[in-house]
Amino acid sequence: MTKSPPVDASQEQIDTPALLLDLDVLDRNLERMAALVANTGIRLRPHVKTHKSPLIAHRQMAAGAVGVCCAKVGEAEVMVAGGIPDVLITTPVVAPEKIRRLMSLARQATVGVVADDLQNVRHLSEAAKEQKVTVHLVVEINVGQNRCGVSPGPAGADLADEIARLPGLRFRGFQGYHGSLQQVVDLDRRAAEIRRALDLLLESAQAARGRGHAIDVLTGGGTGSSATDIGFHGLTELQPGSYVLMDCNYSRIHWGADGALVPFGNAISILTSVVSCTSADRIIVDTGWKSASCDSGMPVLKAIDGATFAFAGDEHGKVSVPEGTRISAGDKLELLPSHCDTTVNLYDHYVCVRDGKVESLWPVAARGRSQ
């Protein structure tokens, strides 16, 4: 177990591997997303699967978010226990034990959940009626992700008809999320695909409105599509997650027509130590598969142009640097994760730093809460 650094410790005093959180960058990211949605009429409901921290969620709420999104019941339990009053679980809750836990949450906070199955909707109604609670339902529409969701058009309205007549449930609207579009680098291609996905969601909403259903919520989108989603004026809620921390994959996508990159900075990095440096072509650090995720590629060395990282096992990585770069055993380097969500899930806490000094430790409270 990594030893916790004392408050006011310098970066050199932090034991490694450690997950650093730059509080100044975090604050700027919060401000920039708040500014992006300001005066658009679109509510911000960020996804906490990225950071897994009620402390960060409270900062998002303070910056104008109306609530948060959670991927699983376990995440929602952590958020509600941490004082977040409004959560939307963005995947169906089907198993009886999970439905029981969902009803418990609905007694403590405003709880929404997505659904795409008639039998599941009926089970949710039975449980809500028994527990005397109200659960807000959002019908999932498959807008191209091909994961969950009913087909666009009348299928969503059919499910809305059933939800509206069942006790314990309140139909709120539709969700349409296309995650594979979020990191499409080219802006024009990304925007065209996002427009197609949004049109499928709007088709479903129109079908439901034609049957007399009020649509309070059209929710979806993410960090990569957020500016485009706002420009198309279709969603009522935006669900970005990664913007708050960022990673090196998101950092490369085009944001503006001039090729400008995303306006959010890399707030997290992995602090790692050089443990062996017997030759210039064999620099070994103490970060391996257990402390940096590899599902989206390699982490990137921060502040060393031309340097590369490769995994060398569970506990170690191998760094290559340009000729003439001075690296010695005991030196500390920073790595930018390729995927912030899965990397954060490897750590017990954030080491929060400001101006190179440790300011506090924040638990990654929803770490591992995938049930």
N, C-alpha and C positions, 0 to 999 in steps of 0.2 A: 504494500500500500504506500502510495506516494505521501511523503511527509508534507503537511500543510505549512506554507511559508507564513512568517509573521507579517502583520500589517506594517506597512512602510518598508518592507524588505525591497531590495533592488532586484532587478531581473536576474542578476548573476547569483542571487541567493535562493532562487526558486529551484526546488528539486524537480527532476525531469523523468519522464515526459510530463508535461503539464499543458492544460488547455487555457490559454490566455484569452481574456476578454478585454479589449481596449474600450473603456467606458466613454471616452470622447467620440470615438467612431460610432459606437452604439447610439449615443445621443443624436449624432448627426443623421444617422440612418432613420431614426424615428421621426426627426423633424422633416426630413425630405419626403418621406412617404405621406406624412400628415399634410404637407404643402401640396403634394400631388393630387390628393383627393379633395382638398379644400374647395368649397363652392362648386362642386360638381353634382351634388345631390346623391352621390354614391357613398354608402356607409363602408367603413373599414372594419373587417372582421378577420384579423390575421390568424394564420395557422401556427399553433404552438408546437407541432411536430418537429419544427426546426430547432427551437431552443429548449423546450421541455422545462421551463422555469416559470413559476407563478410570479417571481420577482420581475422578470422581463415582461410578462403579460400585463402586470399592473402598470408598468411604464408605457406599454402600448395603449392601455385604456386611458391613461392620463394624457396621451397624445391624441386622443379622439376616437379610439376604437370603440365600437358599440358592444363588443364581446369578442370571443375567440372561437376558432375552429380547433377541434381535436380529431385525431385519426381514429382513436380507440376509446372505449369506455375507461380504461385504466388511466389514460391521459386526462380525460375529463374529471375523474375522481380527484386527481392531484390538483387540477386547476380550481375546482369548487372548494376543496379543502383549504386551498391557499387564498380564498376570498374572491375569486372571479365569479361574478353573478350571472353570466349569460354565456352558455357554450352551445356549439353546434357540432355534433359528431358526424363527420363527413363520409362515413362508411356504414352500411347497414348493420344493425344490431339484431341478431337472429337467435343465438343460442339461449335457452331458458335462463341459465345462470346470469348471462349478460343482460337479459331483459330485466331480471330482478334487480340487478345493480343499477340499471338505467332508471328504474322507478324510484329507487332510493335517492338518486341524484335529483330527480324531478321534484322531490319534497324539499330540496335545499336551494335550488336555483332555477332559473329559466333554462330549460333543456330542449334542444332540438335534435333531430336525428334524420338522416336520409333513409329512404326506403325505395325498393323497386320490385316488390313482390307482394301479391295480395294476401297470401297466407301469413306472411310476416306482419303485415299491417293489422290483420285480425288478432294475432297474438299480442301485439303491442296494445291494442284497444282493450283486450281482456285484462291484461296486467294493469293498465292505467285505471280502468274502472274499479278493479279490486282494491287498488292502493289509493283510490280517490285523488289522483293527480291528473294533470294535463300535460301531454307531451306534444310538442310542436313537430309536425312532419313536413319534410321537404322531399319531393319526389326527384329521384336521380334520373337524369336523361343521358343516354349514351350519345355524346356529341363527337365521338371519334376516338376516345381513349380505349374503347373496347375492353373495359374492365367491368364496372358495374353500370346499371342503368337500363331503363326501358327504351324502346325505340322512339325517336322523335315523332311528334304528331299526336294522334288520338290516344295512344297507349298511356301517356301521362295523364291525360284528362280522365280516362277510365279509372285510374288508380285514385285520382283526386276525388272522383264521385264517391268511391267507397270510403275514403278517409273522412269526407265531410259528413257522412251519415253515421259514423261509428262513435260511440261515447269514449271520452278520455283523450281524444285526438283533436288537434287543430291543424288543418291544412294551411300551410304558409306559402308554398310556391314550389320552385324548381331549382335544382342544382345542375350545372353542366361544367365539368372540368376536363381539360385536355392537357394533362401534364407533359406529354411528350413534345408539346409545342414550346414550352417555356424557355428552353435553351437553344432554339433554332437561332443561329448566329445572324443570318441576314434579316434585316428589319422588314423588307417588303414581303418576303416569303412568309415570315412569321405572322405579319399582319393579315395577309390573305387567308391563311389557315385559321387564324383566330376569328376572322369575320365569318367563315363558313361554319365554325363550331357555334358561334353566337347565334347565327341564323337558325340553326337546328333547335337551340334552346328557346328562341323567340317563337318558333313555329309551335312548340309544345304549349307555351304560355298562351298563345292566341287560341289554340284549341280549347284550353281550359276556360278562358274568359268567355268563349262562345257558349259555354254551358252554364254561365253565371257564377263562376268561381272568381273571387277576388284574389289577386296575386300580390302578396305583400313582399315576397322575396324572390329575386332571381340572382342566384349567388354562384360564384365561380372565379375563374381567373387565378393568377399567381404573380410572382415577382416579374418574370420575363414578359408577361402580357399586360401588366397593369396599366401602363400608359396608353396602350392601344385599346384595351377594354374601356377605359374611361372615354376615349375619343369616339367610340362607337355608340355610346349612350344606350346600352341595353341592360346591363347588370344594375341591380340595386345595391348589391354587396360585393366587395372585393376580398379575396382570400389569399393575399400574398403571405409567404412564410419566410423565404430565404433572405429577403431584403434586410432583415434586422441584423444578420450576422455575415452573410455572403460567403462565397467560396470562389476558387479560382476558375471554375467552369462558368458560373454566372457572370463573372467579371469580364468575360471576353465577348459577350453578345453585344450587337449594335443596338443602341437605344434611340439615336436620332438619325435623321436623314443624311446627315453629314458624316456618319460613321462613328459618332460619339458613343462612348461606352456608358454602362449603367452609372447612375449618380450615387450609388450606394457603395460604401467602402468595406474592406475586409476587416470586420471587428474581431474575429477570432484567428488565432494561430496556435500551432503546437510548438511549444518550446522544447527543444531536444538538445542533448549533449553529445559531443564527439567522444566516443569511448575508445576508439582505436584509430591511429593515423600513422601506420608504419610505412606508407608510401603515398605519393601524391595521387595515385589512382585507386587507393583503397582507404577512403575515409568512412568510418563506420559510426553511426549514431544510434541512440537508444530508443528509436521510434520504429516499430514494426507494425505488423497487421493488428496487434492488440491495441494500438494507440493511434492509428490513422486508418480510416476506411479506404478501401481500394475499389469499391463498386463503380466509381466514376472516373477511375484513372489515378495517376500519381499526384501526391501533393507537390507543391511548387516551393522552391527555396525563396524566401523573402529577402529582398535587398541584395542578392548576389546574381547579377545578370549572367546568363549562360550556364548557371549551375543546374544540375538535375538530381533527382532523387529516384531510387529504386528500392523496393522492398527486398530485404535479405533475411526474412524469417519472421517468426512471431514477435520477437523483441527488438529486432535491429533493422536498420536501413542503410543503404550505401549512397553516399553523396559524391558526385563528380563536380569539380569546379574548374573554371578556366585556368590555364597555365599562369603561374605567377601569383595566384590567390594564396594568401597565408592562412592555413588552418592548422590548429594544434589540438592534441588530446586535451579534453577539459573545456574546450570552447563551446559556447552555446549558440545555436542557430534557431531560426524560426521557419516553420513550414506552414504554408497556406493550404488548408484541406481542399480536396477536389469536390467533396460533398459534405456540406456543413451538418446536415441532419444526422447522418450515420456516424460521423466523427464525434459529434457531441455525445451521442449515445454510449460512447466508450469511456466516459469520464464521470466521476462522482461529483465534481464541482468545477466551476469556473474560478480561475485565479484572475480577479478583476484588477486591472492596472490602469493607472492614469499618470502620464508623464514619467513612465518608466518605473513607477513605484507601486507596490501592492496596496490597494485600497481596501479590499474586502474579498471574502470567499462566498460564492453563491452556489448552493446545491443545485445539481441537475436533478431536480426532484422527480421528474417523470422518466428518468432513465430506466429503460427496460420495461416500461409499462405498456407492453404491446398486447395485453389481453383485453 
